[in-house]
Amino acid sequence: MAVRNHQFNAIAFEENLNLKQLAGVFPNSRVTSRELRATLDQSGGMYIFPFGAIVTHDISADRRDAELARLRASIPKLTAKVVREDYTVVEDPSFRTGIVDGVLRVDSFTPARAGIVALTVAQSAAMEYYEQLVEQLFERVAKLVEAMERRGTVPMRTRPLHRFIGAAIVTRTEVISVLHLLDKPDEAWEDPAMDRIYDDLRAEFDLSDRYTALESKLRSIQESLELLVDIARDRRLVLLEGTVVALILLELILMLLPLLR
């Protein structure tokens, strides 16, 4: 058999996807708890993952656009802001399975192996989306800390800070929930070759280190926000104490005024 290239194209959306709902949109699909898998051509197909990623492989660009249009028609609120990632797998019967110059080469490319590649590429695209999200949070926190450094305190208006903290908590929860993306699929445990493919691809996309970096940034964001909240609370306590002292002094003055007449 001749050498053949297999092209994977991943798109990660902001929204999570309901696989059971989409099963009616793609009637020739098979749904599991992990993915929706649809066969589009004789050798090509599409994978939809609940964490908001879609992967197509070995289909034309026109067919891919048509399937994405069908998806958007079924979910009108689907965001237009996406993260894209492409990857090529080379099927070469004369080569042992492994990654050479950033390209996965396999001796035989079975549907099960295609599923492993699709999952890993989807994980990488989803991870990139979360990296961008956390980086935006990190930059906003840095600006708040810089403003505190210049003023020596935080503004009295804490509602914007509270809203930002709420957004940061939601983002942190979403990012932590992607931990299951790094779980090894059952197929990899059952096939040593697929296990090696999954480990090689995970290392190629640097998924573990990227997740560790995300956790580190999230901890830094959390610590900075806790500091800002403590400073805002202390400032309000000082203001409250000052107000109480002023009221006591005013009461004393009012009590002494009749005696001074």
LOVO-202227 format. One line per field, with one value per atom (N, C-alpha, C): residue in three letters; atom name; x, y, z. Coordinates in steps of 0.2 Angstrom, whole numbers, plus 5000, padded with zeros to 4 digits. Example, Ala and Ser with C-alpha at 12.3 -4.5 7.8 and 13.67 -1.06 7.14 Angstrom:
rest: [Ala_Ala_Ala_Ser_Ser_Ser]
atom: [N_CA_C_N_CA_C]
east: [5066_5062_5066_5064_5068_5064]
north: [4972_4978_4984_4989_4995_5000]
up: [5039_5039_5039_5035_5036_5039]
***
This chain:
rest: [Met_Met_Met_Ala_Ala_Ala_Val_Val_Val_Arg_Arg_Arg_Asn_Asn_Asn_His_His_His_Gln_Gln_Gln_Phe_Phe_Phe_Asn_Asn_Asn_Ala_Ala_Ala_Ile_Ile_Ile_Ala_Ala_Ala_Phe_Phe_Phe_Glu_Glu_Glu_Glu_Glu_Glu_Asn_Asn_Asn_Leu_Leu_Leu_Asn_Asn_Asn_Leu_Leu_Leu_Lys_Lys_Lys_Gln_Gln_Gln_Leu_Leu_Leu_Ala_Ala_Ala_Gly_Gly_Gly_Val_Val_Val_Phe_Phe_Phe_Pro_Pro_Pro_Asn_Asn_Asn_Ser_Ser_Ser_Arg_Arg_Arg_Val_Val_Val_Thr_Thr_Thr_Ser_Ser_Ser_Arg_Arg_Arg_Glu_Glu_Glu_Leu_Leu_Leu_Arg_Arg_Arg_Ala_Ala_Ala_Thr_Thr_Thr_Leu_Leu_Leu_Asp_Asp_Asp_Gln_Gln_Gln_Ser_Ser_Ser_Gly_Gly_Gly_Gly_Gly_Gly_Met_Met_Met_Tyr_Tyr_Tyr_Ile_Ile_Ile_Phe_Phe_Phe_Pro_Pro_Pro_Phe_Phe_Phe_Gly_Gly_Gly_Ala_Ala_Ala_Ile_Ile_Ile_Val_Val_Val_Thr_Thr_Thr_His_His_His_Asp_Asp_Asp_Ile_Ile_Ile_Ser_Ser_Ser_Ala_Ala_Ala_Asp_Asp_Asp_Arg_Arg_Arg_Arg_Arg_Arg_Asp_Asp_Asp_Ala_Ala_Ala_Glu_Glu_Glu_Leu_Leu_Leu_Ala_Ala_Ala_Arg_Arg_Arg_Leu_Leu_Leu_Arg_Arg_Arg_Ala_Ala_Ala_Ser_Ser_Ser_Ile_Ile_Ile_Pro_Pro_Pro_Lys_Lys_Lys_Leu_Leu_Leu_Thr_Thr_Thr_Ala_Ala_Ala_Lys_Lys_Lys_Val_Val_Val_Val_Val_Val_Arg_Arg_Arg_Glu_Glu_Glu_Asp_Asp_Asp_Tyr_Tyr_Tyr_Thr_Thr_Thr_Val_Val_Val_Val_Val_Val_Glu_Glu_Glu_Asp_Asp_Asp_Pro_Pro_Pro_Ser_Ser_Ser_Phe_Phe_Phe_Arg_Arg_Arg_Thr_Thr_Thr_Gly_Gly_Gly_Ile_Ile_Ile_Val_Val_Val_Asp_Asp_Asp_Gly_Gly_Gly_Val_Val_Val_Leu_Leu_Leu_Arg_Arg_Arg_Val_Val_Val_Asp_Asp_Asp_Ser_Ser_Ser_Phe_Phe_Phe_Thr_Thr_Thr_Pro_Pro_Pro_Ala_Ala_Ala_Arg_Arg_Arg_Ala_Ala_Ala_Gly_Gly_Gly_Ile_Ile_Ile_Val_Val_Val_Ala_Ala_Ala_Leu_Leu_Leu_Thr_Thr_Thr_Val_Val_Val_Ala_Ala_Ala_Gln_Gln_Gln_Ser_Ser_Ser_Ala_Ala_Ala_Ala_Ala_Ala_Met_Met_Met_Glu_Glu_Glu_Tyr_Tyr_Tyr_Tyr_Tyr_Tyr_Glu_Glu_Glu_Gln_Gln_Gln_Leu_Leu_Leu_Val_Val_Val_Glu_Glu_Glu_Gln_Gln_Gln_Leu_Leu_Leu_Phe_Phe_Phe_Glu_Glu_Glu_Arg_Arg_Arg_Val_Val_Val_Ala_Ala_Ala_Lys_Lys_Lys_Leu_Leu_Leu_Val_Val_Val_Glu_Glu_Glu_Ala_Ala_Ala_Met_Met_Met_Glu_Glu_Glu_Arg_Arg_Arg_Arg_Arg_Arg_Gly_Gly_Gly_Thr_Thr_Thr_Val_Val_Val_Pro_Pro_Pro_Met_Met_Met_Arg_Arg_Arg_Thr_Thr_Thr_Arg_Arg_Arg_Pro_Pro_Pro_Leu_Leu_Leu_His_His_His_Arg_Arg_Arg_Phe_Phe_Phe_Ile_Ile_Ile_Gly_Gly_Gly_Ala_Ala_Ala_Ala_Ala_Ala_Ile_Ile_Ile_Val_Val_Val_Thr_Thr_Thr_Arg_Arg_Arg_Thr_Thr_Thr_Glu_Glu_Glu_Val_Val_Val_Ile_Ile_Ile_Ser_Ser_Ser_Val_Val_Val_Leu_Leu_Leu_His_His_His_Leu_Leu_Leu_Leu_Leu_Leu_Asp_Asp_Asp_Lys_Lys_Lys_Pro_Pro_Pro_Asp_Asp_Asp_Glu_Glu_Glu_Ala_Ala_Ala_Trp_Trp_Trp_Glu_Glu_Glu_Asp_Asp_Asp_Pro_Pro_Pro_Ala_Ala_Ala_Met_Met_Met_Asp_Asp_Asp_Arg_Arg_Arg_Ile_Ile_Ile_Tyr_Tyr_Tyr_Asp_Asp_Asp_Asp_Asp_Asp_Leu_Leu_Leu_Arg_Arg_Arg_Ala_Ala_Ala_Glu_Glu_Glu_Phe_Phe_Phe_Asp_Asp_Asp_Leu_Leu_Leu_Ser_Ser_Ser_Asp_Asp_Asp_Arg_Arg_Arg_Tyr_Tyr_Tyr_Thr_Thr_Thr_Ala_Ala_Ala_Leu_Leu_Leu_Glu_Glu_Glu_Ser_Ser_Ser_Lys_Lys_Lys_Leu_Leu_Leu_Arg_Arg_Arg_Ser_Ser_Ser_Ile_Ile_Ile_Gln_Gln_Gln_Glu_Glu_Glu_Ser_Ser_Ser_Leu_Leu_Leu_Glu_Glu_Glu_Leu_Leu_Leu_Leu_Leu_Leu_Val_Val_Val_Asp_Asp_Asp_Ile_Ile_Ile_Ala_Ala_Ala_Arg_Arg_Arg_Asp_Asp_Asp_Arg_Arg_Arg_Arg_Arg_Arg_Leu_Leu_Leu_Val_Val_Val_Leu_Leu_Leu_Leu_Leu_Leu_Glu_Glu_Glu_Gly_Gly_Gly_Thr_Thr_Thr_Val_Val_Val_Val_Val_Val_Ala_Ala_Ala_Leu_Leu_Leu_Ile_Ile_Ile_Leu_Leu_Leu_Leu_Leu_Leu_Glu_Glu_Glu_Leu_Leu_Leu_Ile_Ile_Ile_Leu_Leu_Leu_Met_Met_Met_Leu_Leu_Leu_Leu_Leu_Leu_Pro_Pro_Pro_Leu_Leu_Leu_Leu_Leu_Leu_Arg_Arg_Arg]
atom: [N_CA_C_N_CA_C_N_CA_C_N_CA_C_N_CA_C_N_CA_C_N_CA_C_N_CA_C_N_CA_C_N_CA_C_N_CA_C_N_CA_C_N_CA_C_N_CA_C_N_CA_C_N_CA_C_N_CA_C_N_CA_C_N_CA_C_N_CA_C_N_CA_C_N_CA_C_N_CA_C_N_CA_C_N_CA_C_N_CA_C_N_CA_C_N_CA_C_N_CA_C_N_CA_C_N_CA_C_N_CA_C_N_CA_C_N_CA_C_N_CA_C_N_CA_C_N_CA_C_N_CA_C_N_CA_C_N_CA_C_N_CA_C_N_CA_C_N_CA_C_N_CA_C_N_CA_C_N_CA_C_N_CA_C_N_CA_C_N_CA_C_N_CA_C_N_CA_C_N_CA_C_N_CA_C_N_CA_C_N_CA_C_N_CA_C_N_CA_C_N_CA_C_N_CA_C_N_CA_C_N_CA_C_N_CA_C_N_CA_C_N_CA_C_N_CA_C_N_CA_C_N_CA_C_N_CA_C_N_CA_C_N_CA_C_N_CA_C_N_CA_C_N_CA_C_N_CA_C_N_CA_C_N_CA_C_N_CA_C_N_CA_C_N_CA_C_N_CA_C_N_CA_C_N_CA_C_N_CA_C_N_CA_C_N_CA_C_N_CA_C_N_CA_C_N_CA_C_N_CA_C_N_CA_C_N_CA_C_N_CA_C_N_CA_C_N_CA_C_N_CA_C_N_CA_C_N_CA_C_N_CA_C_N_CA_C_N_CA_C_N_CA_C_N_CA_C_N_CA_C_N_CA_C_N_CA_C_N_CA_C_N_CA_C_N_CA_C_N_CA_C_N_CA_C_N_CA_C_N_CA_C_N_CA_C_N_CA_C_N_CA_C_N_CA_C_N_CA_C_N_CA_C_N_CA_C_N_CA_C_N_CA_C_N_CA_C_N_CA_C_N_CA_C_N_CA_C_N_CA_C_N_CA_C_N_CA_C_N_CA_C_N_CA_C_N_CA_C_N_CA_C_N_CA_C_N_CA_C_N_CA_C_N_CA_C_N_CA_C_N_CA_C_N_CA_C_N_CA_C_N_CA_C_N_CA_C_N_CA_C_N_CA_C_N_CA_C_N_CA_C_N_CA_C_N_CA_C_N_CA_C_N_CA_C_N_CA_C_N_CA_C_N_CA_C_N_CA_C_N_CA_C_N_CA_C_N_CA_C_N_CA_C_N_CA_C_N_CA_C_N_CA_C_N_CA_C_N_CA_C_N_CA_C_N_CA_C_N_CA_C_N_CA_C_N_CA_C_N_CA_C_N_CA_C_N_CA_C_N_CA_C_N_CA_C_N_CA_C_N_CA_C_N_CA_C_N_CA_C_N_CA_C_N_CA_C_N_CA_C_N_CA_C_N_CA_C_N_CA_C_N_CA_C_N_CA_C_N_CA_C_N_CA_C_N_CA_C_N_CA_C_N_CA_C_N_CA_C_N_CA_C_N_CA_C_N_CA_C_N_CA_C_N_CA_C_N_CA_C_N_CA_C_N_CA_C_N_CA_C_N_CA_C_N_CA_C_N_CA_C_N_CA_C_N_CA_C_N_CA_C_N_CA_C_N_CA_C_N_CA_C_N_CA_C_N_CA_C_N_CA_C_N_CA_C_N_CA_C_N_CA_C_N_CA_C_N_CA_C_N_CA_C_N_CA_C_N_CA_C_N_CA_C_N_CA_C_N_CA_C_N_CA_C_N_CA_C_N_CA_C_N_CA_C_N_CA_C_N_CA_C_N_CA_C_N_CA_C_N_CA_C_N_CA_C_N_CA_C_N_CA_C_N_CA_C_N_CA_C_N_CA_C_N_CA_C_N_CA_C_N_CA_C_N_CA_C_N_CA_C_N_CA_C_N_CA_C_N_CA_C_N_CA_C_N_CA_C_N_CA_C_N_CA_C_N_CA_C_N_CA_C_N_CA_C_N_CA_C_N_CA_C_N_CA_C_N_CA_C_N_CA_C_N_CA_C_N_CA_C_N_CA_C]
east: [5004_5000_5004_5003_5006_5006_5011_5011_5005_5001_4995_4995_4993_4992_4985_4984_4977_4977_4973_4972_4967_4969_4964_4963_4957_4956_4951_4954_4950_4947_4942_4939_4936_4938_4936_4931_4925_4921_4921_4918_4917_4912_4907_4901_4903_4900_4900_4894_4895_4890_4886_4880_4875_4875_4879_4879_4873_4868_4862_4858_4858_4854_4857_4863_4866_4866_4864_4863_4857_4852_4847_4849_4854_4856_4860_4864_4868_4866_4861_4857_4862_4867_4871_4877_4876_4881_4881_4886_4886_4888_4884_4885_4887_4893_4895_4895_4897_4898_4903_4908_4914_4914_4910_4910_4904_4903_4898_4903_4902_4906_4902_4903_4899_4904_4902_4905_4902_4907_4904_4906_4912_4914_4916_4918_4921_4926_4931_4937_4937_4932_4933_4927_4928_4922_4923_4919_4919_4917_4921_4920_4918_4913_4911_4911_4915_4916_4912_4910_4906_4909_4916_4919_4920_4916_4915_4920_4923_4928_4925_4926_4924_4931_4931_4937_4934_4937_4935_4942_4941_4947_4946_4950_4950_4944_4941_4936_4938_4934_4936_4934_4937_4936_4928_4926_4918_4914_4915_4911_4912_4918_4919_4915_4915_4911_4903_4901_4894_4892_4896_4894_4894_4899_4899_4893_4891_4885_4879_4879_4873_4873_4879_4880_4878_4880_4878_4870_4868_4860_4856_4859_4856_4857_4863_4864_4865_4860_4861_4866_4866_4870_4877_4879_4886_4891_4896_4900_4904_4906_4909_4917_4919_4926_4928_4932_4934_4942_4944_4952_4952_4957_4958_4965_4965_4971_4971_4976_4977_4983_4982_4987_4987_4993_4993_4996_4993_4996_4998_5004_5006_5005_5002_5001_5006_5011_5017_5018_5016_5016_5024_5028_5035_5038_5034_5037_5034_5038_5035_5031_5027_5023_5027_5027_5031_5030_5033_5033_5039_5040_5046_5045_5049_5048_5041_5038_5032_5026_5027_5022_5021_5015_5014_5014_5018_5018_5016_5012_5009_5009_5010_5010_5003_4998_4991_4987_4982_4978_4971_4969_4962_4958_4951_4946_4947_4949_4951_4957_4962_4967_4966_4961_4959_4955_4951_4948_4953_4958_4963_4966_4968_4971_4966_4960_4955_4954_4954_4953_4959_4965_4970_4971_4969_4969_4964_4958_4953_4955_4958_4961_4965_4970_4974_4971_4966_4962_4959_4955_4952_4956_4962_4967_4969_4970_4972_4967_4961_4955_4956_4957_4957_4964_4969_4975_4974_4970_4969_4964_4959_4955_4958_4963_4966_4971_4974_4979_4976_4970_4966_4964_4963_4961_4968_4973_4980_4982_4980_4982_4978_4971_4967_4969_4971_4973_4980_4984_4990_4989_4984_4982_4979_4975_4973_4978_4983_4989_4993_4994_4998_4995_4988_4984_4985_4985_4985_4992_4997_5004_5005_5002_5002_4999_4993_4989_4990_4993_4994_4987_4982_4976_4971_4965_4961_4955_4951_4946_4940_4937_4931_4925_4924_4919_4922_4919_4921_4917_4911_4907_4910_4914_4918_4923_4926_4930_4927_4921_4917_4915_4913_4911_4916_4922_4928_4930_4929_4931_4926_4919_4914_4916_4918_4920_4927_4931_4937_4936_4931_4929_4926_4921_4918_4924_4928_4934_4938_4939_4943_4940_4933_4929_4929_4929_4929_4935_4941_4947_4949_4947_4948_4944_4938_4934_4937_4942_4945_4950_4951_4956_4954_4948_4946_4948_4949_4952_4958_4962_4968_4968_4962_4961_4962_4966_4967_4961_4959_4953_4954_4948_4948_4952_4951_4954_4962_4965_4972_4975_4971_4973_4973_4968_4967_4972_4975_4980_4986_4992_4998_5001_4999_5001_4997_4990_4986_4989_4991_4993_4999_5004_5010_5008_5003_5001_4998_4994_4991_4996_5001_5007_5011_5012_5017_5013_5007_5003_5002_5001_5000_5007_5012_5019_5020_5018_5019_5015_5009_5005_5006_5011_5013_5007_5002_4996_4997_5001_5002_5005_5010_5014_5010_5006_5001_4996_4993_4988_4992_4998_5001_5002_5004_5005_4998_4993_4986_4985_4986_4985_4989_4995_5000_4997_4995_4992_4986_4982_4975_4977_4982_4984_4986_4990_4993_4987_4982_4976_4972_4971_4967_4971_4977_4981_4981_4981_4981_4974_4969_4962_4961_4963_4962_4966_4972_4975_4971_4968_4964_4958_4955_4949_4950_4956_4958_4959_4963_4964_4958_4953_4947_4943_4943_4939_4942_4949_4952_4951_4951_4950_4943_4938_4931_4930_4934_4934_4937_4942_4945_4940_4937_4932_4926_4924_4918_4920_4926_4929_4929_4932_4932_4925_4920_4914_4911_4912_4910_4913_4919_4923_4920_4919_4916_4909_4905_4898_4898_4903_4904_4906_4911_4913_4907_4903_4897_4892_4891_4887_4889_4896_4899_4898_4899_4899_4892_4887_4880_4878_4881_4879_4882_4888_4892_4889_4886_4884_4879_4874_4870_4874_4879_4883_4887_4889_4893_4890_4883_4879_4879]
north: [4994_5000_5006_5011_5017_5022_5026_5031_5036_5037_5041_5046_5052_5058_5058_5059_5060_5066_5071_5078_5078_5081_5082_5090_5092_5099_5100_5104_5104_5112_5112_5119_5119_5123_5124_5130_5129_5134_5136_5142_5144_5140_5138_5134_5127_5123_5116_5114_5107_5105_5099_5098_5093_5088_5082_5077_5074_5073_5069_5074_5080_5085_5085_5085_5085_5078_5073_5066_5067_5071_5072_5076_5080_5084_5080_5075_5071_5064_5062_5056_5050_5050_5044_5044_5046_5046_5041_5040_5036_5040_5040_5044_5040_5042_5039_5045_5043_5048_5053_5051_5055_5059_5056_5060_5058_5062_5060_5059_5053_5051_5050_5054_5053_5052_5047_5045_5049_5053_5058_5056_5053_5050_5043_5039_5032_5032_5037_5037_5042_5047_5053_5053_5057_5058_5064_5065_5070_5068_5071_5070_5076_5076_5081_5079_5084_5082_5087_5085_5089_5095_5095_5101_5107_5106_5112_5111_5105_5104_5100_5101_5097_5096_5090_5088_5084_5086_5082_5080_5074_5071_5068_5070_5067_5069_5075_5077_5084_5086_5092_5098_5104_5110_5112_5111_5112_5108_5102_5097_5099_5101_5103_5109_5114_5120_5119_5114_5112_5109_5105_5102_5107_5112_5117_5122_5123_5127_5123_5117_5113_5113_5113_5114_5120_5126_5133_5134_5131_5131_5128_5123_5119_5123_5127_5130_5138_5142_5149_5153_5152_5156_5154_5149_5147_5152_5154_5159_5159_5165_5165_5165_5166_5166_5159_5156_5149_5149_5143_5141_5136_5136_5131_5128_5121_5118_5112_5111_5106_5101_5095_5090_5085_5083_5078_5071_5066_5059_5056_5053_5049_5042_5038_5031_5028_5024_5021_5014_5009_5002_5000_5004_5002_5005_5009_5013_5011_5010_5009_5015_5014_5020_5024_5031_5036_5042_5048_5054_5056_5059_5061_5068_5073_5080_5083_5081_5083_5080_5075_5072_5064_5062_5056_5051_5046_5041_5034_5031_5024_5020_5013_5008_5006_5007_5006_5011_5014_5019_5017_5014_5011_5016_5015_5020_5021_5016_5017_5022_5021_5026_5033_5033_5040_5043_5039_5042_5045_5041_5044_5050_5051_5057_5062_5061_5066_5069_5065_5067_5071_5069_5073_5080_5080_5086_5091_5088_5092_5094_5090_5092_5098_5098_5103_5110_5110_5116_5119_5114_5117_5120_5117_5119_5126_5127_5134_5139_5137_5142_5144_5139_5141_5145_5143_5147_5155_5156_5163_5166_5162_5165_5166_5162_5163_5169_5169_5175_5182_5182_5188_5190_5185_5186_5188_5185_5187_5194_5196_5203_5208_5207_5211_5211_5206_5206_5210_5209_5213_5221_5223_5230_5232_5228_5230_5230_5226_5226_5232_5234_5240_5246_5246_5252_5253_5247_5247_5249_5247_5249_5257_5260_5267_5271_5269_5272_5270_5264_5262_5259_5259_5256_5254_5252_5250_5255_5256_5261_5259_5264_5263_5259_5260_5256_5249_5245_5238_5233_5236_5232_5229_5234_5231_5225_5226_5221_5214_5215_5209_5206_5209_5206_5203_5206_5203_5196_5196_5190_5185_5187_5182_5178_5183_5180_5176_5178_5174_5167_5167_5160_5156_5158_5154_5152_5156_5153_5148_5149_5144_5137_5138_5131_5128_5132_5129_5126_5129_5127_5120_5120_5114_5108_5110_5105_5101_5105_5102_5096_5095_5090_5083_5082_5076_5075_5080_5080_5076_5076_5073_5065_5063_5056_5052_5046_5042_5038_5038_5034_5027_5023_5016_5012_5015_5011_5011_5016_5016_5011_5009_5004_4997_4996_4990_4988_4993_4992_4995_4992_4995_5000_4998_5003_5010_5009_5015_5019_5015_5018_5022_5020_5023_5029_5029_5034_5040_5038_5043_5047_5043_5046_5051_5048_5052_5059_5058_5064_5069_5066_5071_5074_5071_5074_5079_5077_5082_5089_5088_5094_5097_5094_5097_5098_5093_5094_5095_5090_5090_5096_5099_5105_5111_5111_5117_5117_5111_5111_5114_5111_5113_5121_5124_5131_5135_5132_5135_5135_5129_5129_5134_5135_5140_5147_5149_5155_5157_5151_5152_5153_5150_5151_5158_5160_5167_5172_5171_5175_5175_5169_5168_5172_5171_5175_5182_5185_5192_5195_5191_5193_5193_5188_5188_5194_5196_5201_5208_5209_5214_5215_5209_5209_5211_5208_5210_5217_5220_5227_5231_5229_5233_5232_5226_5225_5229_5229_5233_5240_5243_5250_5252_5247_5249_5248_5244_5243_5250_5252_5258_5264_5264_5269_5269_5263_5261_5264_5262_5264_5271_5274_5282_5285_5282_5285_5284_5278_5277_5282_5283_5288_5295_5297_5303_5304_5299_5299_5300_5296_5297_5304_5307_5314_5319_5317_5322_5321_5315_5315_5318_5318_5321_5328_5331_5338_5341_5337_5339_5338_5334_5333_5339_5341_5347_5354_5354_5361_5364_5361_5364_5367_5363_5365_5371_5372_5378_5384_5384_5390_5394]
up: [5000_5000_5000_4996_4996_5002_5003_5008_5007_5013_5012_5018_5016_5022_5024_5030_5033_5037_5035_5037_5042_5048_5053_5054_5055_5056_5062_5067_5073_5074_5077_5079_5086_5090_5097_5098_5100_5102_5109_5110_5117_5121_5118_5121_5121_5127_5127_5122_5120_5115_5118_5117_5119_5114_5115_5110_5108_5113_5112_5107_5109_5104_5097_5096_5090_5086_5090_5086_5081_5083_5078_5072_5073_5067_5062_5065_5061_5062_5058_5059_5058_5054_5053_5057_5064_5068_5074_5078_5084_5090_5095_5101_5107_5110_5116_5121_5128_5133_5131_5127_5126_5119_5114_5108_5103_5098_5093_5087_5084_5078_5072_5066_5060_5054_5050_5044_5038_5035_5030_5023_5022_5016_5017_5012_5013_5018_5018_5022_5027_5026_5031_5036_5041_5046_5050_5055_5059_5066_5071_5078_5082_5086_5090_5097_5101_5108_5113_5118_5123_5125_5125_5128_5123_5117_5112_5106_5105_5100_5094_5088_5082_5078_5076_5072_5066_5060_5054_5051_5048_5045_5038_5033_5026_5023_5024_5020_5016_5011_5008_5012_5010_5014_5013_5006_5005_5010_5010_5014_5022_5024_5031_5032_5028_5028_5029_5024_5024_5031_5034_5040_5046_5046_5051_5050_5044_5043_5046_5045_5048_5055_5058_5066_5068_5064_5067_5066_5061_5060_5065_5068_5074_5080_5081_5087_5085_5084_5082_5086_5092_5097_5097_5093_5093_5091_5095_5094_5088_5085_5079_5081_5087_5089_5090_5087_5087_5087_5089_5089_5084_5079_5074_5075_5074_5074_5069_5065_5060_5062_5059_5060_5055_5053_5048_5050_5048_5050_5044_5044_5038_5039_5034_5035_5030_5033_5029_5031_5028_5030_5031_5029_5030_5036_5039_5045_5052_5057_5063_5066_5071_5073_5078_5076_5080_5077_5080_5078_5075_5069_5066_5063_5066_5064_5065_5070_5072_5069_5065_5061_5064_5065_5067_5061_5061_5056_5059_5055_5058_5052_5054_5049_5046_5050_5048_5052_5048_5051_5051_5057_5058_5061_5060_5063_5070_5074_5081_5082_5078_5079_5076_5071_5069_5075_5079_5085_5090_5091_5096_5094_5087_5085_5085_5083_5083_5091_5095_5102_5105_5103_5105_5102_5095_5092_5095_5096_5100_5106_5110_5117_5116_5111_5110_5108_5104_5102_5108_5112_5117_5123_5123_5128_5126_5119_5117_5119_5118_5120_5127_5131_5138_5140_5136_5137_5136_5130_5129_5134_5136_5141_5148_5150_5156_5155_5149_5148_5149_5146_5147_5154_5158_5165_5168_5167_5170_5168_5162_5160_5164_5165_5169_5176_5179_5186_5186_5182_5182_5182_5178_5178_5184_5188_5194_5199_5199_5204_5202_5196_5194_5197_5196_5199_5206_5210_5217_5219_5215_5216_5216_5211_5210_5215_5217_5222_5229_5230_5237_5240_5236_5238_5232_5234_5229_5229_5223_5223_5228_5230_5235_5231_5225_5221_5220_5224_5223_5219_5216_5212_5206_5202_5197_5198_5204_5207_5208_5211_5213_5206_5201_5195_5192_5192_5189_5193_5200_5204_5202_5201_5199_5192_5187_5181_5181_5186_5187_5190_5194_5197_5192_5188_5183_5178_5176_5172_5175_5181_5185_5185_5186_5186_5180_5174_5168_5166_5168_5166_5170_5176_5180_5178_5175_5172_5166_5163_5157_5159_5165_5167_5164_5164_5161_5154_5150_5143_5143_5148_5148_5150_5152_5153_5147_5148_5143_5141_5134_5132_5133_5134_5135_5130_5123_5118_5118_5122_5122_5127_5132_5137_5134_5129_5126_5121_5118_5112_5113_5114_5116_5110_5104_5099_5099_5101_5102_5108_5113_5119_5118_5114_5112_5107_5103_5099_5103_5108_5112_5116_5119_5123_5119_5113_5108_5106_5105_5103_5109_5115_5120_5122_5121_5122_5116_5110_5104_5105_5108_5109_5116_5120_5126_5131_5131_5134_5142_5145_5152_5155_5151_5153_5152_5147_5146_5152_5154_5159_5166_5167_5173_5173_5167_5167_5168_5165_5167_5174_5177_5185_5188_5186_5190_5189_5183_5182_5185_5186_5190_5197_5200_5207_5208_5203_5204_5203_5199_5198_5205_5208_5214_5220_5220_5226_5225_5219_5218_5219_5217_5219_5226_5230_5237_5240_5238_5241_5239_5233_5232_5236_5237_5241_5249_5251_5258_5259_5254_5254_5254_5250_5249_5256_5259_5265_5271_5271_5276_5275_5269_5268_5270_5269_5271_5278_5282_5289_5292_5289_5292_5291_5285_5284_5289_5290_5295_5302_5304_5311_5311_5306_5306_5307_5303_5303_5310_5314_5321_5325_5325_5329_5328_5322_5320_5323_5323_5326_5333_5336_5344_5346_5342_5343_5342_5337_5336_5342_5344_5350_5356_5357_5363_5362_5356_5355_5356_5354_5355_5362_5366_5373_5377_5375_5378_5376_5371_5369_5374_5377_5382_5388_5390_5395_5394_5388_5386_5385_5385_5385_5391]
***
